[in-house]
Every structure is written in C-alpha cells, then in structure tokens.
C-alpha cells in the first residue's frame, strides 16, 4: 500500500487500524533496507563526507528503536527458560561494562560473542547493529549498557 492509497482510504472513511499497521511495517522495512544500501555505499565511497553525514543522520533515527530492542532482548534472556546466557552475562557483566566504558569495542564484541557461541545461540542482529562503526563511541556505550542492564537488572 502506498501513502496515496492510505490517504484515499482515510478521505473515503474506508480504513482500518490494520491499514496503518501494514503501512508502518512497510515503512520500517523500507527504512531498514535504505539504511543497509546507504551503509554499503559508504563502504564503497569511504572518503565521501556528505554520504557519511547522511548515514549518521539515518542511523541516529534508528537508535531509539534499537535501544528498545536491546532492552527487550536483554530482558528476554533474563526471564527465559535457558539461563546460560543470563548466567554468563551476569558473571561477566561488570567486566563487559568496564570494557564498554573504556571504549574497547573489540573486547566487548569478543566477550559477548563468546557467551552466545558457548550457549549455541545465534548472535542477535540487534547486537550486531550496536557494533557497527558508524555509531559514535557514546551511542555504542549506551546501546551495550542498555542490553546488559536488561539482562542483569532487578527482577521487577
């Protein structure tokens, strides 16, 4: 469905909530696909500052949603039946937080990836996204802190 079709449905009072949900899902997918193409373009033209600036703008719009997803993901591991990831992150959590605070992305990635590999779990795409280099160090820290706090937070 296009925006024009949605507008026509509204003008004719012939719409449902599902029309809006479906359009929103399409927008989200298109935005995600656009961001991926833009990342690939930036990889090809590494010196194009204007293209990189656009990627940072587009990525910035994605950060809030990514934070919500990482918090939910962390909470899922906290309350899920398989406690191996929760227990591993809980025991290494403060070390990972310190590595994150110090800006050691490679060490943080290795520590978290090792936990998932040991648990025979697929590394979540939202965590992969958090490690992409176009996010500033401060945004990276917030994203990782958000995930870790979802896992080791209080049971409320």
Secondary structure, 3 states (H helix, E strand, C coil): CCHHHHHHHHHCCCCCHHHHHHHHHHHHHHHHHHHHHHHHHHHHCCCCHHHHHHHHHHHHHHHHHHHHHHHHHHHHHHHCCCCHHHHHHHHHHHHHHHHHHCCCHHHHHHHHHHHHHHCCCCCCHHHHHHCCCCCCHHHHHHHHHHHHHHHHCCCC
